[in-house]
Amino acid sequence: MRLGVLLCLLLLPALAQGEGRYLVGRLVALEPQGGVALVEVGGRRLPALLPVDGGQYRVGQRVVLYQEGGRTYVTEPDRIPWLLGLLGLFAFLAALLGRGKGVRGLVGTFLSLLVVVYFVVPRVAAGGNPLLYAFLGSLGVLLLTVYLVHGVNRKTTAALLGTLASVALVLLLALFFTRVLRFTGLASEEALLLRQWGGVDLVSLFLAGVVVGALGALTDVTVTQAAVVQALAHANPRFGLGELYRRGMEVGYDHMGSLVNTLVLAYAAGSLPLFLLLTKDPTPLRFLLNTEPFAAEMVSMVLGSLGLLLAVPLTTLVAAWAFQGGKGGPPEAHGYPH
């Protein structure tokens, strides 16, 4: 449902009613008991209403304000400067430690986000099928990230084909299980809001989220697995398809064990608030797990992990075919220099 959250955030400004506007100001004085603050905006000072819990604010803090109907409201702390600082730190360390590939990885990530924000989301918001455009967007993301970061060569092409094959199989499984489980797509507050706005196929949106959510981990494991097969083929050009596949899978089994665990923990961490309901809700566990919010998270977690399990042998097979007999040369002969 992460795609649903992004869709909500991008549609909200267009669908908001009224003539209100957002501003950024600085807190000059606070009256927490009265729920009022004095804020400075553009050289002017004016009163603003604090949220019900005003304890998180302090004098001198930059805040986001909302003005409507002659009143000013303090809505949130201004987090953008700190977020930009964190992103800057990440970009600096990626460029410093990853060198050329780190920089290309940053560029690929940025372009991938542009594909999602300016290609996928607008078309879904206009009533397009979320599943179709998420799949097309995923293809664009893969082409940008894999070829930009790792170069155009046999290794990256094998990784791309293995990723696409596993995504297609996960998509087929997701289509089957969403039908037999009778999902409505109404597994979150964001989905309920989208239903009120109308024009979005919520079940397809859920399926799209499953596919897009597994892409990052899939790309990582497929590129690594293709590189392993390439190194094996170069070390012994006499290895045929079967031998390359067998030896490549010796490393692939380790990838499968570690990355499946990583993906499951990533999904579980994102669902902690939902899991906490297990300790608060009086509903018996068997019936609580049967509800759509829990069932949908479990389906996303399992299908994403299945994608990883399928990606390793598929990519190994494609790479073994591409590099058998020492075809493709040594790993350094193609792509960008290390």
C-alpha positions as semicolon CSV with decimal commas, in nm:
position;residue;x (nm);y (nm);z (nm)
1;M;0,000;0,000;0,000
2;R;0,303;0,233;-0,012
3;L;0,199;0,330;-0,364
4;G;-0,141;0,425;-0,223
5;V;0,023;0,653;0,031
6;L;0,224;0,826;-0,243
7;L;-0,089;0,864;-0,452
8;C;-0,274;1,024;-0,161
9;L;0,008;1,269;-0,096
10;L;0,027;1,379;-0,459
11;L;-0,349;1,409;-0,504
12;L;-0,414;1,594;-0,180
13;P;-0,314;1,945;-0,298
14;A;-0,531;1,915;-0,610
15;L;-0,833;1,791;-0,420
16;A;-0,808;2,017;-0,115
17;Q;-1,101;2,249;-0,075
18;G;-1,105;2,610;0,037
19;E;-0,870;2,902;-0,014
20;G;-0,616;2,817;0,254
21;R;-0,244;2,848;0,204
22;Y;0,071;2,712;0,365
23;L;0,353;2,924;0,505
24;V;0,678;2,873;0,695
25;G;0,737;3,083;1,006
26;R;0,927;3,095;1,334
27;L;0,783;3,065;1,684
28;V;0,844;3,380;1,889
29;A;0,637;3,306;2,201
30;L;0,427;3,018;2,333
31;E;0,121;2,995;2,554
32;P;0,073;2,616;2,571
33;Q;-0,213;2,639;2,823
34;G;-0,405;2,872;2,598
35;G;-0,314;2,679;2,286
36;V;-0,182;2,994;2,116
37;A;0,162;3,090;1,983
38;L;0,311;3,408;1,843
39;V;0,479;3,343;1,508
40;E;0,695;3,556;1,282
41;V;0,626;3,531;0,909
42;G;0,794;3,758;0,656
43;G;0,879;4,021;0,918
44;R;0,525;4,022;1,061
45;R;0,415;3,877;1,393
46;L;0,074;3,719;1,429
47;P;-0,104;3,476;1,663
48;A;-0,145;3,112;1,561
49;L;-0,339;2,824;1,712
50;L;-0,132;2,532;1,836
51;P;-0,228;2,164;1,790
52;V;-0,394;1,995;2,086
53;D;-0,058;1,855;2,195
54;G;0,160;2,166;2,187
55;G;0,439;2,029;2,404
56;Q;0,670;1,944;2,112
57;Y;0,720;2,306;2,009
58;R;0,973;2,555;2,146
59;V;1,053;2,923;2,099
60;G;1,274;2,987;1,796
61;Q;1,162;2,673;1,613
62;R;1,067;2,691;1,245
63;V;0,716;2,561;1,182
64;V;0,472;2,508;0,897
65;L;0,160;2,727;0,918
66;Y;-0,177;2,704;0,753
67;Q;-0,396;3,011;0,700
68;E;-0,768;2,987;0,629
69;G;-1,071;3,198;0,714
70;G;-0,863;3,470;0,878
71;R;-0,699;3,226;1,119
72;T;-0,348;3,084;1,134
73;Y;-0,273;2,731;1,253
74;V;0,057;2,567;1,348
75;T;0,050;2,232;1,169
76;E;0,398;2,073;1,182
77;P;0,762;2,147;1,264
78;D;0,955;2,247;0,952
79;R;1,145;1,926;0,883
80;I;1,269;2,001;0,530
81;P;1,611;2,149;0,628
82;W;1,696;1,841;0,836
83;L;1,567;1,606;0,566
84;L;1,784;1,781;0,308
85;G;2,081;1,751;0,542
86;L;2,022;1,377;0,582
87;L;1,990;1,332;0,205
88;G;2,306;1,534;0,155
89;L;2,493;1,312;0,402
90;F;2,370;1,002;0,221
91;A;2,471;1,141;-0,119
92;F;2,815;1,243;0,010
93;L;2,889;0,901;0,161
94;A;2,753;0,719;-0,144
95;A;2,984;0,920;-0,370
96;L;3,280;0,887;-0,132
97;L;3,252;0,515;-0,060
98;G;3,089;0,396;-0,382
99;R;3,287;0,625;-0,614
100;G;3,162;0,617;-0,972
101;K;2,901;0,347;-0,912
102;G;2,778;0,526;-0,602
103;V;2,717;0,844;-0,802
104;R;2,547;0,652;-1,081
105;G;2,337;0,473;-0,820
106;L;2,220;0,808;-0,684
107;V;2,134;0,931;-1,033
108;G;1,948;0,606;-1,106
109;T;1,751;0,634;-0,781
110;F;1,656;0,993;-0,861
111;L;1,544;0,903;-1,213
112;S;1,348;0,606;-1,077
113;L;1,158;0,834;-0,840
114;L;1,082;1,065;-1,131
115;V;0,935;0,769;-1,321
116;V;0,707;0,684;-1,029
117;V;0,603;1,043;-0,951
118;Y;0,563;1,177;-1,305
119;F;0,465;0,864;-1,500
120;V;0,296;0,609;-1,274
121;V;0,109;0,828;-1,025
122;P;-0,045;1,081;-1,269
123;R;-0,180;0,803;-1,491
124;V;-0,325;0,614;-1,196
125;A;-0,478;0,936;-1,065
126;A;-0,637;0,994;-1,406
127;G;-0,816;0,659;-1,381
128;G;-0,558;0,432;-1,546
129;N;-0,502;0,076;-1,434
130;P;-0,252;0,086;-1,144
131;L;-0,120;-0,261;-1,225
132;L;-0,046;-0,183;-1,589
133;Y;0,129;0,145;-1,521
134;A;0,317;0,009;-1,220
135;F;0,452;-0,273;-1,438
136;L;0,550;-0,031;-1,716
137;G;0,703;0,203;-1,460
138;S;0,892;-0,089;-1,306
139;L;1,037;-0,174;-1,647
140;G;1,151;0,186;-1,685
141;V;1,301;0,185;-1,336
142;L;1,490;-0,137;-1,407
143;L;1,629;-0,010;-1,735
144;L;1,744;0,312;-1,572
145;T;1,900;0,165;-1,259
146;V;2,054;-0,157;-1,391
147;Y;2,204;-0,025;-1,714
148;L;2,303;0,315;-1,575
149;V;2,482;0,176;-1,269
150;H;2,631;-0,145;-1,412
151;G;2,663;-0,069;-1,783
152;V;2,513;-0,232;-2,092
153;N;2,656;-0,584;-2,112
154;R;2,568;-0,954;-2,080
155;K;2,574;-0,945;-1,701
156;T;2,322;-0,664;-1,664
157;T;2,100;-0,801;-1,941
158;A;2,090;-1,141;-1,769
159;A;2,005;-0,968;-1,438
160;L;1,731;-0,764;-1,607
161;L;1,575;-1,071;-1,772
162;G;1,587;-1,267;-1,446
163;T;1,423;-0,979;-1,258
164;L;1,147;-0,934;-1,515
165;A;1,073;-1,308;-1,520
166;S;1,044;-1,323;-1,140
167;V;0,830;-1,007;-1,132
168;A;0,596;-1,158;-1,391
169;L;0,560;-1,478;-1,187
170;V;0,500;-1,283;-0,865
171;L;0,237;-1,080;-1,047
172;L;0,055;-1,393;-1,161
173;L;0,063;-1,533;-0,806
174;A;-0,059;-1,200;-0,668
175;L;-0,349;-1,194;-0,914
176;F;-0,450;-1,545;-0,810
177;F;-0,430;-1,491;-0,434
178;T;-0,606;-1,154;-0,433
179;R;-0,897;-1,324;-0,609
180;V;-0,919;-1,636;-0,395
181;L;-0,874;-1,429;-0,077
182;R;-1,141;-1,183;-0,197
183;F;-0,938;-0,873;-0,123
184;T;-1,119;-0,540;-0,164
185;G;-0,810;-0,319;-0,147
186;L;-0,950;-0,144;0,163
187;A;-0,669;-0,250;0,395
188;S;-0,558;0,097;0,509
189;E;-0,682;0,447;0,583
190;E;-0,519;0,569;0,262
191;A;-0,724;0,320;0,061
192;L;-1,045;0,437;0,230
193;L;-0,958;0,797;0,140
194;L;-0,889;0,699;-0,220
195;R;-1,225;0,522;-0,238
196;Q;-1,398;0,844;-0,129
197;W;-1,224;1,032;-0,408
198;G;-1,310;0,755;-0,654
199;G;-1,155;0,663;-0,989
200;V;-0,887;0,424;-0,854
201;D;-0,894;0,044;-0,874
202;L;-0,784;-0,038;-0,519
203;V;-0,719;-0,408;-0,577
204;S;-0,491;-0,330;-0,871
205;L;-0,323;-0,065;-0,658
206;F;-0,249;-0,326;-0,393
207;L;-0,103;-0,559;-0,658
208;A;0,110;-0,277;-0,794
209;G;0,245;-0,210;-0,447
210;V;0,347;-0,575;-0,411
211;V;0,541;-0,565;-0,740
212;V;0,711;-0,229;-0,686
213;G;0,795;-0,312;-0,324
214;A;1,007;-0,612;-0,422
215;L;1,197;-0,446;-0,708
216;G;1,489;-0,306;-0,509
217;A;1,580;-0,635;-0,344
218;L;1,528;-0,825;-0,670
219;T;1,766;-0,601;-0,863
220;D;2,031;-0,636;-0,596
221;V;2,029;-1,014;-0,593
222;T;2,003;-1,062;-0,970
223;V;2,297;-0,837;-1,055
224;T;2,511;-1,008;-0,791
225;Q;2,410;-1,353;-0,909
226;A;2,484;-1,271;-1,273
227;A;2,826;-1,139;-1,171
228;V;2,902;-1,467;-0,989
229;V;2,820;-1,670;-1,299
230;Q;3,030;-1,440;-1,516
231;A;3,329;-1,483;-1,284
232;L;3,288;-1,862;-1,287
233;A;3,270;-1,872;-1,666
234;H;3,582;-1,661;-1,698
235;A;3,771;-1,874;-1,442
236;N;3,695;-2,192;-1,638
237;P;3,566;-2,140;-1,993
238;R;3,508;-2,518;-2,025
239;F;3,207;-2,498;-1,793
240;G;2,886;-2,568;-1,981
241;L;2,532;-2,452;-1,902
242;G;2,465;-2,720;-1,639
243;E;2,795;-2,681;-1,456
244;L;2,773;-2,302;-1,449
245;Y;2,419;-2,323;-1,315
246;R;2,515;-2,573;-1,044
247;R;2,818;-2,376;-0,926
248;G;2,634;-2,045;-0,947
249;M;2,352;-2,180;-0,732
250;E;2,602;-2,275;-0,460
251;V;2,639;-1,902;-0,402
252;G;2,273;-1,839;-0,485
253;Y;2,153;-2,049;-0,191
254;D;2,334;-1,814;0,046
255;H;2,174;-1,515;-0,125
256;M;1,832;-1,670;-0,097
257;G;1,868;-1,738;0,274
258;S;1,997;-1,395;0,371
259;L;1,786;-1,177;0,141
260;V;1,455;-1,350;0,215
261;N;1,521;-1,283;0,582
262;T;1,606;-0,920;0,502
263;L;1,290;-0,865;0,301
264;V;1,064;-1,026;0,562
265;L;1,214;-0,808;0,835
266;A;1,173;-0,498;0,617
267;Y;0,802;-0,571;0,565
268;A;0,759;-0,656;0,933
269;A;0,925;-0,333;1,043
270;G;0,693;-0,131;0,820
271;S;0,393;-0,310;0,973
272;L;0,485;-0,276;1,341
273;P;0,183;-0,056;1,426
274;L;-0,043;-0,317;1,270
275;F;0,127;-0,601;1,457
276;L;0,092;-0,412;1,786
277;L;-0,282;-0,448;1,748
278;L;-0,230;-0,816;1,815
279;T;-0,161;-0,729;2,177
280;K;-0,448;-0,479;2,210
281;D;-0,736;-0,627;2,012
282;P;-0,959;-0,871;2,205
283;T;-1,040;-1,058;1,882
284;P;-0,900;-1,415;1,882
285;L;-0,577;-1,443;1,685
286;R;-0,720;-1,678;1,423
287;F;-0,993;-1,427;1,332
288;L;-0,769;-1,120;1,362
289;L;-0,525;-1,266;1,110
290;N;-0,820;-1,332;0,883
291;T;-0,898;-0,959;0,852
292;E;-0,784;-0,792;0,531
293;P;-0,521;-0,555;0,681
294;F;-0,331;-0,846;0,835
295;A;-0,389;-1,084;0,544
296;A;-0,278;-0,822;0,290
297;E;0,049;-0,758;0,477
298;M;0,116;-1,130;0,497
299;V;0,050;-1,170;0,123
300;S;0,284;-0,880;0,042
301;M;0,555;-1,025;0,265
302;V;0,532;-1,379;0,128
303;L;0,503;-1,278;-0,238
304;G;0,800;-1,043;-0,211
305;S;1,003;-1,324;-0,060
306;L;0,884;-1,562;-0,331
307;G;1,008;-1,312;-0,588
308;L;1,355;-1,338;-0,439
309;L;1,344;-1,717;-0,432
310;L;1,244;-1,726;-0,799
311;A;1,487;-1,455;-0,910
312;V;1,800;-1,643;-0,804
313;P;1,757;-1,963;-1,012
314;L;1,604;-1,774;-1,306
315;T;1,891;-1,525;-1,322
316;T;2,148;-1,800;-1,272
317;L;1,999;-1,995;-1,562
318;V;1,992;-1,694;-1,795
319;A;2,346;-1,592;-1,697
320;A;2,476;-1,950;-1,740
321;W;2,333;-1,955;-2,093
322;A;2,484;-1,612;-2,169
323;F;2,834;-1,692;-2,034
324;Q;2,874;-2,064;-2,113
325;G;3,201;-2,146;-2,284
326;G;3,362;-1,828;-2,150
327;K;3,148;-1,599;-2,366
328;G;3,149;-1,238;-2,260
329;G;3,510;-1,224;-2,145
330;P;3,635;-1,131;-1,797
331;P;3,417;-0,925;-1,561
332;E;3,627;-0,612;-1,615
333;A;3,596;-0,626;-1,994
334;H;3,246;-0,478;-2,001
335;G;3,066;-0,197;-1,832
336;Y;3,220;0,071;-1,618
337;P;3,560;0,033;-1,459
338;H;3,573;-0,046;-1,088
